[in-house]
């Protein structure tokens, strides 16, 4: 598994996306793009809805496992539990975890102490779009 720690800022979303694309360069481009999108949604949700860990950072872990590319974002928890929703067509936000649920073979949330990890597994075979 690879790992990076980032500040809980919007700029970190693009940084993580770039790091993942570079690190996973051996995978087909469609897979890298799906991984980048899933990571963007998970990091973006942590930035918007969660607290940082005690050191002021978020931790992003990833690696290629038996079922695909595993991505995990660990934060200091928040006031709400991450869930996929179906917002009204006129809503301007709220689709992130629905996107994750569509692209990932599996995803979930693990609570640990006051923090949590939101994870997803993106299949190495890209989905048809």
C-alpha positions as CSV (number, residue, x, y, z in Angstrom):
1,X,0.0,0.0,0.0
2,X,1.1,3.5,-0.7
3,X,0.1,6.5,1.5
4,X,0.1,10.2,1.5
5,X,-0.9,12.7,4.2
6,X,-2.5,16.0,3.0
7,X,-4.0,19.1,4.5
8,X,-7.9,19.1,4.6
9,X,-8.1,21.7,1.8
10,X,-9.7,21.8,-1.6
11,X,-6.2,22.0,-3.2
12,X,-5.5,18.5,-1.8
13,X,-8.1,16.9,-4.0
14,X,-6.2,17.8,-7.2
15,X,-2.9,16.8,-5.6
16,X,-4.2,13.4,-4.6
17,X,-5.7,12.8,-8.0
18,X,-2.3,13.6,-9.7
19,X,-0.3,11.4,-7.3
20,X,-2.6,8.5,-7.9
21,X,-2.6,8.9,-11.7
22,X,1.2,8.9,-11.6
23,X,1.6,6.1,-9.1
24,X,-0.9,3.8,-11.0
25,X,0.6,4.6,-14.5
26,X,0.9,0.9,-15.2
27,X,-2.9,0.5,-15.2
28,X,-5.1,1.3,-18.2
29,X,-6.0,4.9,-18.5
30,X,-9.8,4.3,-18.0
31,X,-9.0,2.6,-14.7
32,X,-6.7,5.4,-13.5
33,X,-9.4,7.9,-14.3
34,X,-12.0,6.0,-12.4
35,X,-9.6,5.7,-9.4
36,X,-8.8,9.4,-9.6
37,X,-12.6,10.3,-9.7
38,X,-13.3,8.0,-6.7
39,X,-10.4,9.4,-4.8
40,X,-11.5,13.0,-5.6
41,X,-14.9,12.3,-4.2
42,X,-13.6,10.6,-1.0
43,X,-11.1,13.4,-0.3
44,X,-13.5,16.1,-1.2
45,X,-16.1,14.7,1.2
46,X,-13.5,14.5,4.0
47,X,-12.5,18.1,3.3
48,X,-16.1,19.3,3.3
49,X,-17.7,17.2,6.0
50,X,-15.0,15.9,8.4
51,X,-12.4,17.0,10.9
52,X,-8.7,16.5,10.3
53,X,-6.8,13.9,12.3
54,X,-5.0,15.1,15.4
55,X,-1.9,16.1,13.3
56,X,-4.2,18.4,11.1
57,X,-4.0,16.0,8.2
58,X,-6.0,13.5,6.2
59,X,-4.4,10.1,5.3
60,X,-5.0,8.6,1.8
61,X,-3.9,5.0,1.3
62,X,-4.1,3.0,-1.9
63,X,-2.8,-0.1,-3.6
64,X,-3.7,-2.7,-6.1
65,X,-5.3,-5.7,-4.3
66,X,-7.0,-8.9,-5.3
67,X,-10.3,-7.2,-6.3
68,X,-9.0,-3.9,-7.7
69,X,-7.5,-0.7,-6.6
70,X,-8.2,-0.1,-3.0
71,X,-8.5,3.5,-1.9
72,X,-9.0,4.7,1.7
73,X,-9.3,8.2,3.2
74,X,-9.0,8.5,7.0
75,X,-10.1,11.6,8.7
76,X,-11.0,12.7,12.3
77,X,-14.7,12.0,11.9
78,X,-17.6,14.4,11.4
79,X,-21.0,15.2,12.6
80,X,-22.7,13.0,9.9
81,X,-22.2,9.5,8.7
82,X,-21.2,9.2,5.0
83,X,-24.1,7.7,2.9
84,X,-24.9,7.6,-0.8
85,X,-27.9,9.7,-1.6
86,X,-30.0,10.6,-4.6
87,X,-30.4,14.4,-4.5
88,X,-33.1,16.1,-6.5
89,X,-32.0,17.1,-10.1
90,X,-31.9,20.7,-9.0
91,X,-29.5,20.1,-6.1
92,X,-26.0,21.3,-6.7
93,X,-24.3,18.8,-4.4
94,X,-24.8,15.4,-2.7
95,X,-23.8,13.1,-5.6
96,X,-20.3,12.2,-4.5
97,X,-20.9,8.9,-2.8
98,X,-23.4,7.9,-5.4
99,X,-20.6,8.3,-8.0
100,X,-18.3,6.2,-5.7
101,X,-21.0,3.5,-5.4
102,X,-21.4,3.4,-9.2
103,X,-17.7,3.1,-10.0
104,X,-16.6,0.9,-7.1
105,X,-17.1,-2.8,-6.7
106,X,-17.5,-2.1,-3.0
107,X,-17.2,0.8,-0.6
108,X,-17.8,1.4,3.0
109,X,-17.1,3.3,6.2
110,X,-15.1,2.1,9.2
111,X,-15.3,3.9,12.5
112,X,-12.3,3.8,14.8
113,X,-12.2,5.9,17.9
114,X,-13.2,9.5,17.0
115,X,-12.0,9.0,13.4
116,X,-13.2,7.1,10.4
117,X,-12.0,5.6,7.2
118,X,-14.1,5.7,4.0
119,X,-12.8,3.2,1.5
120,X,-13.6,1.9,-2.0
121,X,-12.4,-0.8,-4.3
122,X,-12.3,0.2,-8.0
123,X,-12.2,-2.9,-10.3
124,X,-9.0,-3.0,-12.5
125,X,-11.3,-3.7,-15.5
126,X,-12.9,-0.4,-16.3
127,X,-16.6,-0.2,-16.3
128,X,-18.4,0.6,-19.5
129,X,-19.4,4.3,-19.6
